[in-house]
Amino acid sequence: MILGMGPVFFDKEISAATLKINKKSLTLNVGDEQQLIIKGITEEEKVTWKSSKPKICKVDKEGNLTPRKKGKAVITGKVSGNTFKCTVNVRNCYSISKNSKLIDVGKNTYSTYSSAYVNKYTYDWYLFRCYLEKLENDGGGTLIVKKGTYNITNVLCVPSNVNIIFNKGAKIIKTDNTHTSKFVASKTLFELVPQSKYYTTNWAKKYNGVKNVKFIGKGNNVIDTKYYYECIAVTIYHSKNISISGLTFKNFNEAHSIELDAGKNITISDCSFQGQKGKNKLREAINLDIPDGYKKVWSKNDKTVNNGVVIKDCKFKNLYVGIGSHYYSHSGDKQLYHKNVVVDNCTLTNMKTFGVQALNWSDSKIINCKFNSVKKQGVAGRGSQKLDITGNTFKKCSEAAIKVVDYQIKKLPRTYPTFLNGSPEEDADYFLENNTFKSNTEDVICKIIIAKD
């Protein structure tokens, strides 16, 4: 009898030893999403989850966490007689409204600033600035922007580990006059750099700049640059793990809405882009570029490419170019390529030049999108490497729906595409078979214009 029970006891020990919780400790912000799971359980085994302090961090029956306010909570999962725990620390969370007061941060006594600096035109900028500086000092956290229209004159520096949540009806308007002789308005709204590093030469390089930032729109949230000349809504250099969702970007002039250089693991989703003017008809709403000769003091011009960019469920209307790159870089004889870019389920309507310009993109996908009324090409694959274009609908593209060719800018070495299926002819057939075309001048053009020497 003793011998017979031995294997049963032994099997239970083995089973318990193989079960593990995916996270034993977490530091989260309000607005973050995280799921706890127990690894090694069978489909029949069900985990019971409980939070020690649900007012700080709530957990549902699937292990999904909802951080709610600053503090610490212990999340317990029980399954098959085993207990697992995860300690969750929630960072500070601040809320601002049109009635909020300025706060002091370190040596910056914003609450005592005179009207020579703080006036009705600059107040909203100082309000955002002091709370973003506070979050930098805290090591991160969340800023909730309550309903209202906020007039921003100057650049707002966003540090690492920060979520900015725009409550329903919160709007950002770019204004161009500070009405003070102390400083003039700047040309950028948000830059992903800590305020303390803004004047530090080459502070950000490779992908080691700001990380873990979310811009989250909750409904009817607009960032309107008001056609202010060369004003960029969001500048992202040398950053990783960045998410922008649920925002409408409007009215940019000789500029991009989002400037993305040297980004890694970037997601832009459920956003709208509309309204553009300027002489340069190649400017994109979302620009993928390489830091190579730009004038941001804090950004090193090290030619780092973007790697891992997802743009999904976005709408682009009445623009020159929705998404793309209008310039490319090289290192000696080697071309530099943006890697792993995915444009998924986007709608591009009334584009005055291109829908997507995939210039020097490598191993990238444009899938499940709708292109309607594009003056030149729906997708311009210039020097692209194995560009996958499937599941899209192209309607009324005046030059061509899809065009994948070689390309050259001024004196730069000519950039040549490589083809997903081996040859231009095979890619053309593949694109024709896997996309829908309606009333385009030409559906697909894949070719090498000028042969390599």
C-alpha positions as CSV (number, residue, x, y, z in Angstrom):
1,M,0.0,0.0,0.0
2,I,2.8,2.4,0.8
3,L,4.5,1.6,-2.4
4,G,1.3,2.1,-4.3
5,M,0.8,5.7,-3.0
6,G,4.4,6.7,-3.8
7,P,3.9,7.6,-7.5
8,V,0.7,9.6,-6.8
9,F,2.5,11.9,-4.2
10,F,5.5,12.2,-6.6
11,D,3.3,13.3,-9.5
12,K,1.6,16.0,-7.4
13,E,5.0,17.4,-6.4
14,I,6.1,17.5,-10.1
15,S,2.9,19.3,-11.1
16,A,3.3,21.9,-8.4
17,A,6.9,22.5,-9.3
18,T,6.0,23.2,-12.9
19,L,3.5,26.0,-12.1
20,K,4.8,29.5,-12.2
21,I,3.3,33.0,-12.2
22,N,4.6,35.2,-15.1
23,K,5.3,38.2,-12.9
24,K,6.2,38.3,-9.2
25,S,6.5,42.0,-9.0
26,L,5.4,44.9,-11.2
27,T,5.6,48.7,-11.3
28,L,2.7,50.2,-13.3
29,N,1.0,53.4,-14.1
30,V,-2.6,54.3,-14.2
31,G,-3.6,53.5,-17.8
32,D,-1.3,50.5,-18.2
33,E,-2.5,47.1,-19.2
34,Q,-1.0,43.9,-17.8
35,Q,-2.2,40.3,-17.4
36,L,-1.0,37.9,-14.8
37,I,-1.0,34.2,-15.8
38,I,-0.1,31.0,-14.2
39,K,2.2,29.0,-16.5
40,G,1.8,25.2,-16.6
41,I,-1.9,24.8,-15.8
42,T,-4.2,22.7,-17.9
43,E,-7.3,24.1,-19.6
44,E,-9.5,22.5,-17.0
45,E,-7.7,24.3,-14.1
46,K,-9.1,27.7,-13.2
47,V,-7.3,30.4,-11.4
48,T,-9.0,32.5,-8.7
49,W,-7.6,36.0,-8.6
50,K,-7.8,38.5,-5.7
51,S,-6.3,41.9,-4.9
52,S,-5.4,42.9,-1.4
53,K,-6.2,46.5,-2.3
54,P,-8.6,46.8,-5.2
55,K,-8.8,50.6,-4.9
56,I,-5.1,50.7,-5.8
57,C,-5.0,47.8,-8.3
58,K,-8.0,45.8,-9.4
59,V,-7.8,42.3,-11.0
60,D,-10.5,40.5,-12.9
61,K,-11.2,36.8,-13.3
62,E,-8.8,36.5,-16.2
63,G,-5.9,38.1,-14.3
64,N,-6.1,41.5,-16.1
65,L,-4.8,44.3,-13.9
66,T,-6.3,47.8,-13.7
67,P,-4.0,50.2,-11.8
68,R,-6.2,52.9,-10.2
69,K,-4.1,55.1,-7.9
70,K,-0.7,55.3,-6.2
71,G,0.1,52.6,-3.7
72,K,1.0,48.9,-3.3
73,A,-1.3,45.9,-3.7
74,V,-0.6,42.2,-3.6
75,I,-2.4,40.1,-6.3
76,T,-3.0,36.5,-5.3
77,G,-3.8,33.7,-7.7
78,K,-5.0,30.3,-6.4
79,V,-5.2,27.2,-8.5
80,S,-5.3,23.4,-7.6
81,G,-4.2,24.1,-4.0
82,N,-1.3,26.3,-5.0
83,T,-1.0,30.0,-4.2
84,F,1.0,32.6,-6.3
85,K,1.5,36.3,-5.5
86,C,2.6,39.4,-7.4
87,T,3.3,42.7,-5.7
88,V,2.1,45.6,-7.8
89,N,3.5,49.1,-7.1
90,V,1.4,51.9,-8.8
91,R,3.2,55.1,-9.5
92,N,1.8,58.6,-8.8
93,C,-1.2,59.8,-10.7
94,Y,-2.0,63.5,-11.1
95,S,-5.0,65.2,-12.7
96,I,-5.1,68.7,-14.2
97,S,-8.0,70.8,-15.4
98,K,-8.6,74.4,-16.6
99,N,-8.9,75.4,-12.9
100,S,-5.7,73.7,-11.7
101,K,-3.0,75.7,-9.9
102,L,0.7,75.6,-10.8
103,I,2.9,73.6,-8.5
104,D,6.5,74.0,-7.4
105,V,9.0,71.4,-8.6
106,G,12.4,71.5,-6.9
107,K,14.0,74.9,-7.4
108,N,11.3,75.9,-9.9
109,T,8.8,77.8,-7.9
110,Y,6.2,78.1,-10.6
111,S,3.5,79.1,-8.2
112,T,5.3,82.4,-7.5
113,Y,6.2,83.3,-11.1
114,S,5.2,86.8,-12.0
115,S,3.0,88.0,-14.8
116,A,6.1,88.7,-16.9
117,Y,6.2,84.9,-17.4
118,V,2.8,83.5,-16.5
119,N,-0.1,85.1,-18.2
120,K,-3.4,83.9,-19.7
121,Y,-1.6,82.9,-22.9
122,T,1.2,80.9,-21.3
123,Y,-0.6,79.5,-18.2
124,D,-1.7,76.2,-19.8
125,W,1.9,75.6,-21.0
126,Y,3.3,76.2,-17.5
127,L,0.6,73.9,-16.1
128,F,1.6,71.0,-18.2
129,R,5.2,71.7,-17.8
130,C,5.2,71.7,-14.0
131,Y,3.4,68.4,-13.8
132,L,5.6,66.7,-16.4
133,E,8.6,67.9,-14.5
134,K,7.1,66.5,-11.3
135,L,6.6,63.1,-13.1
136,E,10.2,63.2,-14.2
137,N,11.3,63.7,-10.5
138,D,9.0,60.9,-9.4
139,G,10.5,58.5,-11.9
140,G,7.3,58.3,-13.9
141,G,3.5,58.1,-13.4
142,T,0.3,59.3,-15.0
143,L,-1.0,62.7,-15.9
144,I,-4.8,62.8,-16.5
145,V,-5.9,65.8,-18.6
146,K,-9.5,66.7,-17.8
147,K,-12.0,68.1,-20.3
148,G,-11.2,71.5,-21.7
149,T,-9.2,73.3,-24.3
150,Y,-5.6,73.9,-23.4
151,N,-3.6,76.5,-25.3
152,I,0.1,75.5,-25.6
153,T,2.7,78.0,-26.7
154,N,5.9,76.1,-26.1
155,V,7.5,72.6,-26.1
156,L,6.4,70.1,-23.5
157,C,9.1,67.6,-22.5
158,V,7.8,64.1,-21.8
159,P,10.1,61.9,-19.6
160,S,10.2,58.1,-19.4
161,N,7.6,55.9,-17.7
162,V,4.8,58.4,-18.2
163,N,1.2,58.0,-19.4
164,I,-0.7,61.1,-20.5
165,I,-4.4,60.3,-20.5
166,F,-6.7,62.8,-22.2
167,N,-10.2,62.5,-20.8
168,K,-13.1,62.8,-23.1
169,G,-13.2,66.3,-24.6
170,A,-9.7,67.3,-23.6
171,K,-8.1,69.3,-26.5
172,I,-4.7,70.7,-27.2
173,I,-4.4,73.9,-29.3
174,K,-1.1,75.3,-30.6
175,T,-0.8,79.0,-30.1
176,D,1.9,81.2,-31.6
177,N,2.2,84.2,-29.3
178,T,3.4,84.2,-25.6
179,H,2.5,87.9,-25.2
180,T,5.6,88.3,-23.1
181,S,9.1,89.6,-24.0
182,K,10.7,86.9,-21.9
183,F,10.4,84.1,-24.5
184,V,8.8,83.3,-27.8
185,A,6.6,80.4,-28.9
186,S,8.3,77.2,-30.0
187,K,7.6,75.0,-33.1
188,T,7.0,71.7,-31.3
189,L,4.2,70.6,-28.9
190,F,5.5,67.4,-27.3
191,E,9.1,66.1,-27.4
192,L,10.0,62.8,-25.8
193,V,13.0,64.0,-23.7
194,P,13.2,64.9,-20.0
195,Q,13.1,68.6,-19.3
196,S,16.4,68.2,-17.4
197,K,18.1,66.9,-20.5
198,Y,16.7,69.2,-23.1
199,Y,20.0,71.2,-23.5
200,T,22.3,68.2,-22.9
201,T,24.3,67.6,-26.1
202,N,23.7,64.2,-27.6
203,W,21.9,62.9,-24.5
204,A,19.8,60.4,-26.6
205,K,21.4,58.0,-28.9
206,K,20.6,54.6,-30.5
207,Y,17.4,53.5,-28.7
208,N,18.4,54.7,-25.2
209,G,16.4,57.9,-25.0
210,V,12.9,58.1,-23.4
211,K,11.0,54.8,-23.0
212,N,7.7,53.5,-21.9
213,V,5.4,56.4,-22.7
214,K,1.7,56.3,-23.7
215,F,-0.5,59.1,-25.1
216,I,-4.1,57.8,-24.5
217,G,-7.2,59.5,-25.9
218,K,-10.5,58.7,-24.3
219,G,-12.8,60.4,-26.8
220,N,-13.1,63.6,-28.8
221,N,-9.4,64.5,-28.2
222,V,-7.8,66.8,-30.7
223,I,-4.3,68.0,-31.1
224,D,-4.6,71.0,-33.4
225,T,-1.4,72.7,-34.6
226,K,-3.5,75.4,-36.3
227,Y,-1.3,75.5,-39.4
228,Y,1.5,77.0,-37.3
229,Y,4.5,77.0,-39.6
230,E,6.8,73.9,-39.2
231,C,5.0,72.9,-35.9
232,I,5.3,69.2,-35.1
233,A,2.7,67.7,-32.7
234,V,4.9,64.9,-31.3
235,T,8.6,64.4,-31.8
236,I,10.0,60.9,-31.0
237,Y,13.8,60.4,-31.2
238,H,15.8,57.5,-29.9
239,S,12.8,56.1,-28.0
240,K,11.4,52.7,-27.4
241,N,8.1,51.2,-26.1
242,I,5.9,54.2,-27.1
243,S,2.2,54.1,-27.8
244,I,-0.1,56.8,-29.2
245,S,-3.8,56.0,-29.4
246,G,-7.2,57.6,-29.7
247,L,-6.1,61.1,-30.8
248,T,-7.0,63.3,-33.7
249,F,-4.2,65.4,-35.2
250,K,-5.2,68.4,-37.3
251,N,-3.9,71.2,-39.4
252,F,-0.2,71.0,-39.9
253,N,1.8,73.4,-42.2
254,E,5.2,72.4,-43.8
255,A,5.6,69.8,-41.0
256,H,4.6,66.3,-39.9
257,S,2.1,65.5,-37.2
258,I,4.4,62.8,-35.8
259,E,8.2,62.8,-36.4
260,L,9.6,59.3,-35.6
261,D,13.3,58.9,-35.8
262,A,15.3,56.0,-34.3
263,G,12.2,54.4,-32.6
264,K,11.9,50.9,-31.4
265,N,8.6,49.1,-30.6
266,I,6.3,52.1,-31.5
267,T,2.5,51.7,-31.8
268,I,0.2,54.3,-33.3
269,S,-3.4,53.2,-33.3
270,D,-7.0,54.5,-33.6
271,C,-5.8,58.0,-34.5
272,S,-7.0,60.4,-37.2
273,F,-4.9,62.8,-39.3
274,Q,-6.4,65.6,-41.4
275,G,-5.7,69.0,-42.8
276,Q,-2.3,70.0,-44.3
277,K,-0.7,72.7,-46.3
278,G,2.8,73.8,-47.4
279,K,5.0,73.8,-50.4
280,N,6.7,70.4,-49.8
281,K,4.2,67.8,-51.2
282,L,6.2,64.9,-49.8
283,R,5.6,65.7,-46.1
284,E,3.9,62.8,-44.3
285,A,1.5,62.9,-41.4
286,I,3.6,60.2,-39.8
287,N,7.2,60.5,-40.9
288,L,9.7,57.7,-40.4
289,D,13.2,59.2,-40.6
290,I,16.8,58.7,-39.4
291,P,18.6,61.2,-37.1
292,D,21.0,62.5,-39.7
293,G,21.8,66.2,-39.5
294,Y,18.9,67.4,-37.4
295,K,19.2,70.3,-34.9
296,K,17.9,68.8,-31.7
297,V,20.7,69.5,-29.2
298,W,19.7,66.4,-27.1
299,S,19.6,64.0,-30.0
300,K,22.7,62.4,-31.5
301,N,22.8,62.3,-35.3
302,D,23.9,58.6,-35.3
303,K,21.7,57.4,-38.3
304,T,19.8,54.9,-36.2
305,V,16.9,53.4,-38.1
306,N,13.3,52.7,-36.8
307,N,12.8,49.1,-35.9
308,G,9.3,47.7,-35.0
309,V,6.7,50.3,-35.9
310,V,3.0,49.4,-36.0
311,I,0.4,51.9,-37.4
312,K,-3.0,50.4,-37.3
313,D,-6.7,51.4,-37.4
314,C,-5.8,55.0,-38.3
315,K,-7.6,57.4,-40.7
316,F,-5.8,59.8,-43.0
317,K,-7.7,62.4,-45.0
318,N,-6.9,65.5,-47.1
319,L,-3.1,65.2,-46.8
320,Y,-0.1,65.1,-49.0
321,V,1.2,61.7,-47.7
322,G,-0.3,59.6,-45.0
323,I,2.7,57.6,-43.8
324,G,6.2,57.2,-45.0
325,S,9.8,58.3,-45.5
326,H,10.8,61.1,-47.9
327,Y,14.5,60.8,-47.4
328,Y,17.0,57.9,-46.9
329,S,20.5,57.6,-45.5
330,H,23.5,55.4,-46.0
331,S,26.7,54.5,-44.3
332,G,29.4,54.3,-46.9
333,D,28.1,52.0,-49.6
334,K,25.6,50.5,-47.3
335,Q,21.9,51.6,-47.5
336,L,20.1,52.0,-44.2
337,Y,16.6,50.6,-43.9
338,H,13.7,51.0,-41.5
339,K,12.8,47.5,-40.3
340,N,9.6,45.7,-39.4
341,V,7.1,48.5,-40.2
342,V,3.5,47.3,-40.3
343,V,0.6,49.5,-41.6
344,D,-2.6,47.6,-40.9
345,N,-6.3,48.4,-41.4
346,C,-5.8,52.1,-42.1
347,T,-7.9,54.3,-44.4
348,L,-6.3,56.9,-46.6
349,T,-8.6,59.3,-48.5
350,N,-7.8,62.2,-50.8
351,M,-4.0,62.0,-50.6
352,K,-2.4,64.6,-52.8
353,T,0.8,62.7,-53.4
354,F,1.1,59.2,-52.0
355,G,-0.9,57.1,-49.5
356,V,2.2,55.3,-48.1
357,Q,5.8,56.0,-49.2
358,A,7.8,53.0,-48.1
359,L,11.2,54.4,-49.0
360,N,14.0,52.1,-47.7
361,W,11.7,50.0,-45.6
362,S,12.8,46.4,-45.0
363,D,10.7,43.3,-44.1
364,S,7.6,45.5,-43.7
365,K,3.9,45.0,-44.4
366,I,1.1,47.1,-45.7
367,I,-2.1,45.1,-45.1
368,N,-5.9,45.4,-45.0
369,C,-5.9,49.1,-45.8
370,K,-8.2,51.2,-48.0
371,F,-6.8,53.8,-50.4
372,N,-9.3,56.1,-52.1
373,S,-8.5,59.0,-54.4
374,V,-4.7,59.2,-54.4
375,K,-3.1,61.7,-56.9
376,K,0.0,59.6,-57.5
377,Q,0.5,56.2,-56.0
378,G,-1.3,54.3,-53.3
379,V,1.9,52.6,-52.1
380,A,5.2,53.9,-53.4
381,G,7.8,51.1,-52.6
382,R,11.0,53.0,-53.3
383,G,14.1,50.9,-52.6
384,S,12.0,48.7,-50.3
385,Q,13.2,45.3,-49.3
386,K,10.7,42.4,-49.6
387,L,7.7,44.7,-49.0
388,D,4.5,42.7,-48.4
389,I,1.3,44.4,-49.7
390,T,-1.8,42.2,-49.3
391,G,-5.5,42.5,-48.4
392,N,-5.7,46.2,-49.5
393,T,-8.3,48.0,-51.6
394,F,-7.1,50.6,-54.1
395,K,-9.5,53.0,-55.7
396,K,-8.8,55.9,-58.0
397,C,-5.0,56.0,-57.7
398,S,-4.1,58.4,-60.6
399,E,-0.6,57.1,-61.4
400,A,-0.6,53.6,-60.0
401,A,-2.1,51.7,-57.0
402,I,1.3,50.0,-56.2
403,K,4.7,50.9,-57.6
404,V,7.9,49.2,-56.4
405,V,11.0,50.6,-58.1
406,D,14.5,51.8,-57.5
407,Y,15.0,55.5,-56.6
408,Q,17.6,58.2,-56.1
409,I,17.7,61.5,-54.2
410,K,20.2,64.0,-55.5
411,K,23.8,62.7,-55.0
412,L,22.9,59.8,-52.7
413,P,23.7,56.3,-53.9
414,R,20.7,54.9,-55.8
415,T,18.5,52.6,-53.7
416,Y,17.3,49.3,-55.2
417,P,14.4,47.2,-54.1
418,T,14.5,43.5,-53.4
419,F,11.3,41.5,-54.2
420,L,9.3,39.4,-51.8
421,N,8.8,36.6,-54.4
422,G,12.2,36.8,-56.1
423,S,11.5,39.0,-59.1
424,P,9.5,42.1,-60.2
425,E,7.2,40.0,-62.3
426,E,6.5,37.6,-59.5
427,D,5.8,40.4,-57.1
428,A,3.5,42.1,-59.6
429,D,1.4,38.9,-60.0
430,Y,1.4,38.4,-56.2
431,F,0.1,41.9,-55.6
432,L,-2.5,41.6,-58.3
433,E,-3.8,38.4,-56.8
434,N,-3.9,39.5,-53.2
435,N,-5.3,43.0,-53.4
436,T,-8.5,44.6,-54.8
437,F,-8.3,47.3,-57.5
438,K,-10.9,49.7,-58.7
439,S,-10.6,52.5,-61.3
440,N,-6.8,53.0,-61.1
441,T,-4.8,54.3,-64.0
442,E,-2.4,51.4,-63.5
443,D,-2.8,48.7,-60.8
444,V,0.8,47.4,-60.3
445,I,4.2,48.5,-61.4
446,C,7.2,46.5,-60.3
447,K,10.5,47.1,-62.1
448,I,14.1,48.2,-62.0
449,I,14.3,51.5,-63.8
450,I,18.0,51.9,-63.9
451,A,20.1,48.7,-63.7
452,K,22.9,48.5,-61.2
453,D,26.4,49.2,-62.5
